[in-house]
Amino acid sequence: MINTVEKFIKEQNLSGKRILMGLSGGIDSVCLCDILSKLKDKLNFELIVIHLNHNWRKDESKSDEEFSKKFANERNLTFFSKTLPDEIKKNETTAREKRYEFFEECKEKFKADAVFLAHNKNDNIETFIYRLIKGTGPRGLLSIPKIRSFYYRPLIDVERCEIEKYVEENKISFVFDSSNKNTKYKRNLIREKILPYMKEINPNVINSISNFILVNRMNQNILDNVIKNCSIENREVFLSYEKEIQFELVNRLIENKVKNRDYKTVEKIVKFINENKSSKISLSDNLFLKVYDNKIYLVSNRKNQNKESVKLKEGLNKFGEYIISLEKVDIPSFMNEQNKYLKLDLTQNFVIRTRQKGDIIQPFGSLSTQKLKEFFIKKKVKSELREILPLIALNNEIYYISNTAQSEKTRVDIKDEKCYKILIKGSFENGIKNIN
């Protein structure tokens, strides 16, 4: 077990880095935390233990937090925890969302390089079965990735029985979450009921499904290479592709944006694009796919837009469906990427919001301001997109329009020492690209 984790850290070049470890107190996380504590000096990395108290089970949840803190202290590890408020919804989806929000906050707080999570092979198989039953496609059946962004899972290829053996041999204490036996939660139902029945058919079902995931991942890599130069943005080009390629492009376009992404839904959208030159189709309560002027893009329902403003800060900013990253960097030696580097004074009350009546902008290269509406018309920004684009504003003056334009007032002076690099991603990213 120790050799497995050591090899993983070396392969990912994480020696000498600052690593966060998500510790729940359960058997999987105490196993990984114990191993990391034994490797940190040898591999020269800094280890910080973080714990989120979901506050579902009151005293039991508090006891888990105290156990985790003691576990970390016994190994001379820095410990940080947070407790969710009582009013947070008590369901699996919300718990997962809040957990990953916590990880992101901690990564920023501690300026960490990586977050280690203790998912194992059994977790991967349970996720696979859950997604299969829910009707996900081949990409969804890749299950839990070993590495995603700054998340690392060194035990993902290790069976739970191996973890149990390590904990028993090393006489390591752990806590048991009583809710893990409650089969009203779907993953518990799979673990307690469905998997045991599958093992009666095939005792080696864990490895069989694991092998399928590996083969599926290789097939997806082949598919990625086939369609990497294919585009869904231009309708004429899209229509030139074989039906199978069209299907996959649409499937990926609506991934993480549409709840029901089964075969019939994707087929319906493909048929719509083939049969319509200028029209739109509803994908959800707040999302449309529109074909217009030989382009295909996603737009939101104006009635359901996020009208609340968010104070702009350095680091990650969340605004509706968008993630806005603002990173302080050295001035580039030359700037050939306009709309990526900004000069901003964040001590002022900059906010992220959508368009409002009376907005103005001083376009890049201009000496005077003009109404934002006039600017949009001049730049031929489509009316559907004008209302949804995230803007960086100071009072009624716009300093940045999402991936589209920036104010002259944000021009970076080569004499400055630092500037901000901005990156915006979101569910309607495809629509943003098409307005340029």
N, C-alpha and C positions, 0 to 999 in steps of 0.2 A: 504493500500500500504506500509506504513512504517512498519507495523507488519510483512508483507510478507518478506520484505528485511531483517529485524532484525532476523527473524527466520532462514532465509537462511544463514546469516553470522554466527550465533551460531552453526547451524548444520555442517557447513564446518570448524569450529574451526578457524575462521579468526580474532577473537577478538585479539587485541594486535599486529596485523600484519601491514605491509606496503602494501597498496592497490593502484594500478593505475586505473584511471577511464577514459575510452575513451569518450571524449566529442566532438561531432560534432557541437552542437548548435541546433540540431533538437529536436523535442518534446520528443522523447523517452529518449535521453541522458540527457536533462536538468532535466527531471523528476527523473531519477535515481541519478543524481549528487546532486540534492536538497535533496533527501532522505538520501543519504550517508553523506552529510554535517551535517544533523540533528542527525545522529547516531554515528558519529565518536568519540565524547567525551564519550557518554554513553557506547560504546563498546570498547573504548580505542584502535582504530586503526588509523594509519596515512593515510591520503588521498592525493594523488597527481593527478592533472588533466592533461591529455595529449591530444593534438589536432594535427591531420595531415591535412595540407592544400594541397589538391590534385592538386590545381592550374588549375582546369578545367574552372572555370568561372571568372577568373581574379579578377575584383573589388568585385564581389559578394563573391568569395572565401575568399578574404582578409577581407571582412566585417564579414564573419562567424567566422574567426579566432579572430578578435578583439572582437566580441560579446562573444565568449567562454572565452577569457582572462578576460573580465570584469565580466562575470558571476562567474568565479572562484574567482576573487579578492574580489567581494562583499561578498563572504562566507569565506574569509581569507584562501583560499586554494592555495597551490603551483601550478603554471601553467607552462607547457612546451609545445612548439609547434615546428613543422618542416614543411617547404614548399618544395614540390617536384619540380624538375627542369622542365622547359618548354618542353624539348625533350621527357619526359616520355609519352608513348602511352596512349591515352585517351580512354580506354575501361574498362568494368567491371572487367575482369579477372586481368588485370594489376593493377587496383586500389585496388583490394582485396589483391593481392600479396604484394604490397607496404605498405598497411595498416598493415598487419601482420608482415612484416619486421620491421616496425616502432615500433610496440608493443614489439617485441623481443628486439630491441635496447634499448627501454626505461626500460624494465624490468632489463636488465643488467646494464644500466646506474645508475638507482636508487636502485639497489639491492632489488627489490620489491618481495613480496611473491605471488601476484595475480594481474591479469588484469581483471577488471570488464567491461563488454560490455552490452549494453542496448537492445539487441534483445528481442522481445516479442512474444506472441503466434501467432499473425498475420504474423510476419516475418517467423516463423516456418512453417506455413501453405503455405505461398507463395513459400518457398524453396521446400516444399514437392511437390507442383504442378509443379514447374519448373523441378525438377528431374524426376517426373513421365512422363512428356511430353517428356523429353530428353531420356527416356528409361532406367533409372537406375534400379538396382535390389533392393531387400528388405533391404539390409544394407544401401544403399543410401537413402532409404525412412525413415530411422531413423531421417532424417532431422537434425536440429541444436541441438547439445548436450548441456545440462545444464552446464556440466563441461567437459572441455577437457584440459588436462595438467594444465597449470596455468591460463587458461581462465575460467571465471565464469560469468554466465548469470542469475542473480536473478529474472529478469522479464520475463523469457521465458514462464512461465505459466500464464502470465497476458495479457488480451486482450487490444488492442490499445484503445478501448473506455474507459477503466478504467484509462489508462494513461492520456487521454484527459480530463477526469473528474477531476483527481488530479491536473493537471496543471491549469485548469480553476478555481477550488475552491481556489487554493493557489496563484492565480494571478501571475503566472510565465511566463515570456517572453521567446520566442524561435524564431529561424530563420526558414524560409522555403526555402528549396533547390528547385529552379525552375526546375532543371533537373528531379525532381521526377515525374513531369507530362509528361515527354517526353517518349512516349510509344515505341520508337525505342529500349529502354532498356527493356529487356525481363521481369525483375521483376516488372517494372512499368506497363507493359502491363497486367501482371497477376493481379496486384492490382487494376488497373483502369478499366479493361475490363472483364477479365475472372472470377474473384471472384464475381463481382456483378451478372453475369449471373448464377453462381452456387448458389448464395443465392436466386435467383428466384425459383430454384428447391427445395432448402432446406435452409430456413432462418437460421438454426442452423449448417450450414456447417462447420464453424470454429471449433466448439466443436466436431463435428462428425469426422472430419479428425484428430483432436488432439487425440481423443480416439483411432483411428486406429494406430497412431504413437506409443502410449503407448503399445497397444497390440502387435504391430510388434516388439517393443523393447524387450518385454518379450519373444516372440518367438525366437528372435535372441540370447537371453541369454541361452535359452534351447539348441539351435543349437551350441553355443559356448562350452557348457558343453559336448555335444556329440562328437565334433571333436577336443577337446583340446589335446587329446593324439594321434591324427592322424598326419601323416607326409607326405609331398609331396616330400621329398628329396630322398627317396629310391624308385626306380621304382617298384621293386617286391612287396614291402609293399603297394605301391599306387594301384597296380593292384588287390590286395586282397580286397580292399574296394568295397562297393556297388557303383553303378554309381552315385547315388545322393551325396555321400560323395566325390567322385572324382571331381564332378562338383563344389562343394562348395570350395574344397581345391584350385582348379585352379582359381576360381573366386577371392579368397582372395589373391592368389599369385600375380595376375596381377593388383590388386586394386591400384589405384593411379599411375600406370605405363603405362597402355594402355588406350588410349582415348576411343576407342569403345569396351565396355565390355558387349555387349548384349549376349543373349542366344546362338546365332549361333557361335559367336566368341569363347565363352567358350567351347561349344560342339566340335568345330573344334580342339581345343588344347587337350581336353580330348581324342579324337579319335586318335590324333597324338601320344600321349604318349602310348596309348594302342597298337598301330600298329608298333611302331618304337623302336628298341633297341639301335641304334646309329645313330642319325641324329639331325638336328635342324630345327626350324621353325621361320620365322620372325614375330615378334609381332608389331614392329614399325620401323621407319627409323633407330633407333639406338639401338634396343633391340631384342635379340633372346632368345628363350627357347631351350635348348639343352638337349638331352638325350644321356648320354655317361657313360660307365663303371657302369651301373646299377644305375646311379644318374641322378637327374633332377635339373637343375639350370638355372639361367638367366645370360646372358653375353651381353656386349655392342658391338656395331659395332665399330671396331677399327678406322675406317675412321672418325667417329664422336666423338671421345674422346675429353675430355677437356684437352688440352695440356698446358694451362696456369697454372702457379704456384700461390699459395695464401700464403701470409705471415702468419705463425702460431702465434696465440695469445691465451691468457687465455680466457676461456669462450667458446662461440659457434663459430665454423668455418664452413663456407659453401664451399664445393668443388664439383662442378658439381652436381651429384645426391646424394651426401653424406653430412651428418651433423656430424661434429667431435667436441665432447665436451671435453674440457680440464679443469679440476677442480683441484685447489690446495687443498690438504688435508693433515691431519696428517699422519705420517708414520704408517701403520697398524702394530699391534702387531706381526702378522706373515703373510707372503704373500704366499698364496696358489693359487693366481690368476695371474700367469705370463701373460704378454701382456696387463695388465690393469694399472699397476703402473710404472711411468717413472721418471727418474731424468733428468731434462732438464734445461738449462740456456737460458731463452727466450730473454735475451739481445743479444744473437747471432742471426744471420739471418736464422733461421729455416723456411722452407717453406713446404707446402703441394703440392705434384705434383705426376704425374705418372712416370713410369720407363723411364730412359734416357740411352743412350749409355755411357758406362764407369762407371756406378754406382757400388759402392762397399759396403760391410757391414761387420762388425765384429760381427758374430753371438753370441747370448747369451751363455756364458760359454766358449767362444773361446778367445785365446790370439792373434790371427792374423785376418787380413781381407781377404776377398775373393770376387770375382766378384759376383754381384747380380744374374747374369744369372746362374752361377754355383750353387749358393745357391738355386734358384728356382728348378733347375733340381734335386738336392739332396733331396729336400723336396717334390718332385713330384707335384709341383704346375702346374696345367694344363695351357697350352700355351695360351688359350683364356682369362685366368684371369691375367696372368702376366702383360698385358698391361693396365689393368683398375684399379688395386688396388691402393688406395691412399697411398702414402708414405710420411713420415716425413723425410726431408733431410736437410743436411747442406753441401752446395756445391755439390760434387758428392758422399758424403757418406750418406748411409741410416741409420737412427736411429730407424725407426719403420715402419713395414709393416702391413697394416690394419688387425687387429684382428688375425694376423698370427704369427708374430715374432718381436722381438726387439733386438737392438744392446746391446752388453755387456756394452757399454758406457752409457746406460740408467739405468743400474742396481741401484736399490735403496739401499742406505746404511742405516742400522738401526740406525746409529748415527745421520743421518740427521733429521731435525725437520719437514720438509715438503717434499712432492713429488707431482707429478701430476697423477691424475686418468683420464684415457682416455676411451672414449666410442664412437664408430663409428656406425652410422646407415645410410642406403641408399637403393636405389631402387634395387641394386644388392646384397643385404645382403645375400640372399639365396645362391648365388654363392660363396660368401666369406666363408660361413660356410662349404661348401663342399670341400674346398681345404685342410682342416686340417686333 
